[in-house]
């Protein structure tokens, strides 16, 4: 259905990776701190599975080193600091 947006919410990196086996994503938003891993690792793994998927990392505690790693490994499209404000 053109113009339709589907949103999936996962509560862990493992759950998101499992869902990626059966679903194609256009964009994934991941928090740097998450149960069972971190957002950078999740986005890097998803990039391998779905290279056309855009990745956005959010965090309130990410360091510059972590952000550079996210850019290198996960090829993130954007970083949003928390709290997320307009």
Secondary structure by P-SEA (a helix, b strand, c coil): cccbbbbbbbccaaaaaaaaacccccbbbbbcccccccaaaaaaaaaaacccbbbbbbbccccaaaaaaaaacccccccccccccc
